[in-house]
């Protein structure tokens, strides 16, 4: 009878062990699925973050769609040079025309 009890208790212990092992494996699978889902979410978030960062770098590097700073400075310098040329030409025209205007006015005043 003691032999029978020991077999039954051995069977019970083995059954308990199998149940515990099955429970551990099931919990491990569930935890692994949650980990896989979390990894997938992190990968998707990383892709979105990478796209956002690429767009931000493009905006900062390219000046929000405007030409680079050097090009803008060159354009300003060209505009300034053009303005100076126009002003210089205006003064030249005035200096060239001034003797004629003075002569005309003196002629008109003499009449």
MOHU-V883624 format. One line per field, one symbol per residue. ss: DSSP state (H for helix, E for strand, - for the rest). phi: phi as a letter, one per 30 degrees, with the letter a starting at -180 (. if undefined). burial: # if it has 9 or more other ideal C-beta (glycine too) atoms within 8 Angstrom, else .. Layout:
BEGIN
ss->???
phi->???
burial->???
END
This chain:
BEGIN
ss->-HHHHHHHHHHHHHHHHHHHHHHHHHHHHHHHHHHHHHHHHHHHHHHHHHHHHHHHHHHHH-------HHHHHHHHHHHHHHHHHHHHHHHHHHHHHHHHHHHHHHHHHH-
phi->.ddddddddddddddddddddddddddddddddddddddddddddddddddddddddddddcihicddeddddddddddddddddddddddddddddeddddddddddddd
burial->..........................................................#..##........#..#....................................
END
